[in-house]
Amino acid sequence: MLEMPVVDVEKCTGCGTCVAACHCNAIVIVEGKATIIETKLCGWCTVCEAVCPEGALHCAYEIVIEG
């Protein structure tokens, strides 16, 4: 199983900002809450976490760029 972003459903308002930002379509709104769909297309870009106005998404990984 891939390590996918995690949604805190207590914080999620279902605004859809993360859905719009996810270029691999790994996030959908189900019953008014963001829901992660496991997909091999997820590039772990962390954009969903960055755009969430409620701080309801958490990516358990960190992007590190070595120079």
Secondary structure, DSSP 8 states (H G I E B T S, - for coil): -----EE-TTT-----HHHHH-TT--EEEETTEEEE---TT-----HHHHH-TT--EE-SS------
